Amino acid sequence: MKNFADASFEPEIIEAMTVALDQAIESLPEPVTSSHINQLAEAILRTAKSGVRDAATLERLALLELQITPRD
């Protein structure tokens, strides 16, 4: 996971990020890998750090980013 040491979030934002991650993971088809989860979490952290606070928007953007990320 990338370094987000300088990121700081209010408790309600952390809750929104948690909801977004949980919902995004639930929407993925099996098998869900740790790589998928890490990519979703990074996208959510990056998006929240840019100012997005809505859980549904965080989820949607993370899933879109996962779709367009090239696979190895």
C-alpha positions, 0 to 999 in steps of 0.5 A: 500500500502506498504511504498515506502517513500525512493523511488525517481524517475526522471520525465521520470521514473514517466511517464513510471510508469504511462503509465505502470499502465494505460495500465495494468489497461486497459488490465484487465477484468472487474470488476477491483478492487482497490485491483488489482490497488494497487497490480499493482502499488506496483509491478510497484514501486518495479520493477522501484526501482530495475532499470527497466525503460521501460514502457512495461516491467514494465506493463508486470511484474506487470501483471505477478505478479498479476497473480501469487499472491495468492488470499484470 
